[in-house]
Amino acid sequence: MKSMVKPQHEARAKIIKAMAHPSRLFIIEALNKKEHCVGELTEMIGADASTISKHLSVLKNAGLVIDEKRSNSIYYSLRVPCIIDFFACIEDVLSANAKDSAKILKCCKK
């Protein structure tokens, strides 16, 4: 199996794994609207600054966010905003799953 996994698939998996946390998904959505510093994201999410910094580090290491130091703050933004398009695809999958579940429930209630 390992020999069949292409480097491209491994690279994709790294990015998807980096997004695989609710707080990181929230951060991506927030950064799609505008850049934020750790303090702002901490307030929005309700977690401590070290936790948010770790989430941002994971996203940065995957190439999803970039940072820019301005005086005493570091501001984060999306490196490639089109990642939000991936979220739309996920929503389509969720919708299709919900429709399938509704069909099953309708069948069972008869």
C-alpha positions in Angstrom: 0.0 0.0 0.0 2.7 2.5 1.0 4.4 2.2 -2.4 1.1 3.1 -4.1 0.7 6.4 -2.1 1.9 9.2 -4.2 3.7 12.2 -2.7 0.8 14.4 -3.9 -1.6 12.3 -1.8 0.7 12.7 1.2 0.9 16.4 0.7 -2.9 16.7 0.5 -3.3 14.6 3.6 -0.9 16.9 5.5 -3.1 19.9 4.6 -6.4 18.1 5.5 -4.9 16.9 8.8 -3.9 20.5 9.7 -7.5 21.6 9.2 -9.0 18.6 11.2 -9.9 20.5 14.3 -13.0 22.6 14.9 -11.0 25.6 16.2 -8.7 25.5 13.2 -11.7 25.4 10.9 -13.1 28.5 12.7 -9.7 30.2 12.4 -9.6 29.6 8.7 -13.2 31.0 8.3 -12.3 34.1 10.4 -9.1 34.7 8.4 -11.1 34.5 5.2 -13.0 37.6 6.4 -10.0 39.6 7.5 -6.6 39.2 9.1 -6.4 38.7 12.9 -3.8 38.7 15.7 -3.7 35.9 18.3 -5.4 38.1 20.9 -8.4 38.7 18.6 -8.7 35.0 17.8 -8.3 34.1 21.5 -11.3 36.3 22.3 -13.4 34.9 19.4 -12.7 31.3 20.2 -12.6 31.5 24.0 -9.3 29.6 24.4 -6.0 30.7 25.9 -3.4 32.4 23.7 -1.0 29.4 23.8 -3.7 27.1 22.5 -4.5 29.5 19.6 -0.8 30.0 18.9 -0.4 26.2 18.6 -3.4 26.0 16.2 -1.9 28.8 14.1 1.5 27.1 14.1 -0.2 23.9 12.7 -1.9 25.9 10.0 1.2 27.8 9.2 3.3 24.6 8.9 0.8 23.2 6.5 1.1 26.4 4.4 -2.5 27.5 5.0 -1.7 30.8 6.8 1.0 33.4 6.7 2.0 35.9 9.4 3.3 39.4 9.5 4.8 41.1 12.5 3.7 44.6 13.2 5.2 46.4 16.2 4.2 44.1 19.1 1.6 42.0 17.3 1.7 39.2 14.7 -1.2 39.3 12.2 -2.3 36.2 10.5 -4.0 35.8 7.1 -4.9 33.0 4.7 -2.1 32.2 2.3 -4.5 30.9 -0.3 -8.1 32.1 0.3 -9.5 29.5 -2.2 -9.3 26.9 0.7 -12.7 28.2 1.6 -14.0 26.5 -1.6 -13.1 23.2 0.0 -15.5 24.0 2.8 -18.4 24.4 0.2 -17.6 20.9 -1.0 -17.8 19.6 2.6 -21.2 21.3 3.0 -22.4 19.5 -0.1 -21.3 16.1 1.4 -23.1 17.0 4.7 -26.2 17.9 2.8 -26.1 14.6 0.7 -25.6 12.6 3.9 -28.6 14.4 5.6 -30.8 13.6 2.6 -29.8 9.9 2.7 -30.5 9.8 6.5 -33.9 11.4 5.9 -34.8 8.8 3.3 -33.8 6.0 5.7 -35.9 7.5 8.5 -38.9 8.0 6.2 -38.6 4.4 5.2 -38.4 3.2 8.8 -41.4 5.1 10.0 -43.8 3.4 7.6 
